[in-house]
């Protein structure tokens, strides 16, 4: 490095000598010629020789990323320093030592700015690294939770199957009526438990499944969800109205389609057959889109408005005959929250329900 600096000084002296030989007496002109020539020679040497400065010369043409601190060094060395040398020389020529000192003081500001940028760059790098560590830790914990949930949900399936088979065999025997009723109850409860396990495994699969974030057309996924539910809609003679247009938002299409299908399917179960009405609409509110699924079903008491979004929680009695395992809305909540949104319900018993999903709208 010392040799390179010496070479740069020698180039400057050589340029001054050549300028004088050519009849140029202006110091400003000499510096204007000497500085870029010296940097060009030092840059060429750095590119050819194994010097520490080579990384700045060789990598710079490859478009260094903005967060690379070498950008600050290049900006300072190539642009600021030569310009300040010219100003200091001008101050010396015009005002002597006072002028040179004054212009030297002014050079502190851009140097401090470069130093400040470098410090902030390091601070941002440290915060980014800390954020990556936290994200990796959360990802590991999420994976552990999913593995634990899968194990807990999967392992009881074998004994439940054994219980179901045993109960079936017992029903083939000549049992007294009270005992037959008990075995039937055991069979039903085992079946309900197995359905809960299947739904729990489904939640783990749906929520943890990798899917890229893209622009999701709410109108398209709603149409797909309603089409998939057509047999249930026809069986209960329910009217489903979708208010268009529905906006497009950033998200994961498969998961958001599951949200719409679950909310509409939930409404189908709880509206009166033949006169049931379900409406799907969406409005933009600031930086969010609010998707609403409205029905004229039995309604939900206020004390259950939060509980129904928890796993295995259902409204007792009057909720469609206790249908479902209580996992559907829990899955909806998980998907919506992973999209940075929220879900809630406005409902009164006997007056229907409105489920609302707020999701980030993205850029217009």
N, C-alpha and C positions, 0 to 999 in steps of 0.2 A: 504493500500500500504506500509506503514511504517512497519507494522507487517510482511508483505511478504518479504520485504528487510532484515529485522532482521532475519527472518527464513533462508534466503539465506546465510547470513553471518554466522549464526550458523552452517549450513551444511558445509560450507567451513572450519570452524575451526574444526568441528568434523572429516572431511576427513583428515585434516593435523595431527590431533592427532592419528587417526587410522594408517596413513602412517608411522608416527614415531614409533608407537608401533610395526609395521611390519618390522621395520628396514630400512625404506626408508628415506634418509636424503636429497635427491635432492629437492630443492624448485621448480624447473621446473616440476618435476614429481608430486609433491604435487598439484601444480596449475592445471596441466593437468588432474589430477583426480578430483580435487575439483570443477572446473568450470562446466563441464558437469553434475556432480552430483547435484550441486546447481540448475542449470537450470531445470534439470529433476524434482527435488522436487518442485520447484516453479511452473513449468508447471502443475504438477499433482494437486497442491493446487488450481491453477487458474481454472482448469477444474471442480473441485469439489465444490469450494466455490464461492459465488456471488461477485467476485472481478472484478475491471475494466479490468484487464488483461485477463479475461476469453475469450473475443471476439477474442483475438489473438490465443489462444490455441485451442478453440473449432472450430473456423471457418477455421483456417489454413489448416487442413486436407481436407477441402472441395474445395480446389483449388481456392484461392482468385483470382479475376481478376487482371490483371497487373496494372490497373489504381487505385487500392485500395491502399491508403497510408499506411495501416497496413503492406503491403509487405515490405516497407522501414524499418519500426520498427522491424519487425521480422528479416530481413536481417542484420540490425545493431546489434540487441541484441544477436542473436544466433551465427552469424558468425564473425562479426568484433570485438566486445568487448572482448570475451574470447581470441581471437588471440592476440589482442593488450596487454592484461594483461600478457600473456606469454612473449611477446617481452619486455615489461617494466621490468618484473622480471628478464629476461635474462640480460638486460642492467645493472640492479642493481648488479647482481652477478658478472658480468665480469668487469664492469667499475665503480661501485659505483653510487653515486648520479648523476654524469655527464652522465653516460650511461642511467640511468632511465629517466633523464630529456630529453635526446636526443630522446629516443624512445617514450616518451610522446608527444614530438612535432610532431613526424611523425604520430601519431594517429590523428592529426588534419585534415590531408588530407582526409582520408576515411570518417570521420564524416562530413566534409564540403561537400563531394560528396553526401552523403545521404541527407543532408539538401538541397543541390541544386536540387537533384532529387525530393524531396518533394515539393519544391517551384514551380518547373516546372509542377509537377503534378497538383498542385492547380491552376496554371495559365491556363493549358490546360482544367481543369474542368470548370473554369470561362468562357473561350472562347467557350467551347462546350455548356454551358448553354446559353450564349448570342446567339450563332448560332441557338439553338433550339427555342429561343424566336423570333428571326427574321424569321425563317422558319414558325413558327406557325402564326406570323403576316401576312406573305405573303400568307399563305394558307387561312387565314380568308379573306384577301382582294380579293384573287382569287375567293373564294366562293361568296363573295358579288357581284363581277363583273359578275359572271356567273348567279347569281340569278337576277340581274338587267337586264342582256341581255335577259334572258328567259322571264322575265315579259314584257319588252319592245317589244319583238318579238311576244309574245303570245297574249297579250291583243288586238292588232289591228285586229286579225283574224276575230272576230265577226263582227265589222263594215264593214270590207272588204267583208265578205260573204253577208251582207245586200246590199252593193253597187252592187255586182255581180248579186244578185237575182233581184234587182230593174232594173238594166240595161237589164237583160234577158227579164223581163216582158215588158219593154218599147219597145224592139225590136219586140215583138209580136203585138204591136199596129201599126196602119196605120200612120207612121211618114213620114214627108217630107224627101227627100234625104239628105240635109245638116244636119238635126237633127239626122237622122239615122247614118250618118257617125260619128257624135260626140259621140253618145251613144256607137257605136262599139269601138271607141277609148277609151272611159271610161272603157268599159269591158276589153279591152286588157291591159290597164295600171293597172287595178285592179288585173288582173290575174298575170301580171309581179310582182307586189308588193307582192302578196300572195306567189309566188314562192321564192322571196327574203327572206320572213319571214321563209318559210319552210327551206331554205338553212341555214339561220342564226341559227335556232333551231338545225339543223343538226350539225352545227359547234360546238355549245355548248355541244351537246351530245357526239360527237366524241372526242373532245379535253378533256373534263372533265371525260370521262368514265374511271373508275379504271381498270387497267390492269397490271399484274406483268411483271417485266423486265426479259427477258430470252434470250437465244441465238436464233437469228432469221436467218433462211436460206433465203437469198435474192433470190436464185434460185427458192425456193418453193413458196414464196409469189408472185414472178413475174409470175410464171406459173399460179397461182390461179387468179391473176388479169387479165391476158390475156385471160384465159378461160372464166371468167365472162363477158368480153367485146367481146366475139366471135360474137354475133349477130350484133354488130355495125361494127366489122371488116369485116364480110361477106357482110353486106349491102352496105358498101362503097368500097368493093373490095380492101382493104388495106393490104399491106404486113408488118408483124411485125416480126422482127428478134431479138432473144435474144442471145447475145454472152455469152457462158458459158466457164468455170465455174464462178458462182457468189459467192462471199465469204459469210460467216456467220458473223453477228455482234450482239452485245448486244442491245436489244431494246424491243419494244412492237409490237408483230407481227401484230395484227389487225390494229393498227394505221399506221404502215409502209406499210402494204398491201394497205391501203387507199391512201397513198402517191403515190405508183407506179401506182395504178389503175387510179388515177386522172390525173397524168402526161401522161400516155398512152392514156386515154380517151380524154384528151384535144388535144393531137396530132392527134387522129383519126378524130376529127371534122374539123381540119384546114388543113389537107393534101388533095391534089386533088383526087377525087374519081377515082378508077381504076389504078392510077399510084402512089398512096401514099405509101411512105416507112417510116417505123419507126424502129429505132434500140435501143435496151436496152443493156447496158454494165456497167461494174463496174471495177475500178482499185484501188489498194491499194497505198496510198501515205503517207508514214510515219506511223503515229498513226491514220490515217483516211482512210475511204473508200469513194470513189467518185462514185456515181451512176449517169449515164448519160442516158437521153432519147432524142434521135436525130430524127428529122423529116425533110421532104422536103416540108413543108407547106408554107404558105404565108409569114411567118416571122413577126417580131415585130419591130417597130421603136425604136430607142435607148432611146427616151424620155419616153417610157413606160416600160422599163426593170425593174424598181423598183415599179412603180405604180400598175402593174398587180398583185402584191402579197398583195395589200391592199384590204380590204373588199369592195365589190360592184364596183371595178374598172375594166374596160374592155377597150380594144383598140377599139376606134370608127371606124366603117366601115372597111371592108376588114378583119374582124376577124372571119369569119365563119358566117356572117349574124347576128352578135350580139347575138349568142346563149349563153345560160348560164346566171347566175345571178352575176358572178364576185366573188363568194365565194370559188370556188374550190381551187384556188392557195393560197388564204388567209388561208384556212384550212391546206394546205400542209405546208405553212410557220410555222404555229403554232405548228404542230406536229414535224417538223424537229427541231425547236428551243427548244422544250421541251426535245428532245433527245440530246441536246448539239451540234447540227449541224447548217448548213446554206444551203440555196437554192438560186440559181441565174440562169439567162438565158443569153446565148450568141445568138444573132439573128440579122439578116439583112433582111429587107423587100425583099421578092422574093427569098431568099436564104435559107429558112428554119430556124429552131431553135434547140438549144441544151439546155435542162434544166438539171442542175447539182445539185446534193444533196450530201453534204459532211457530213458524220456521223462518230462518234468515232468508231474505229475498235476493241477496246478492246485488250486483250492479245492474242498473237499469240499462 
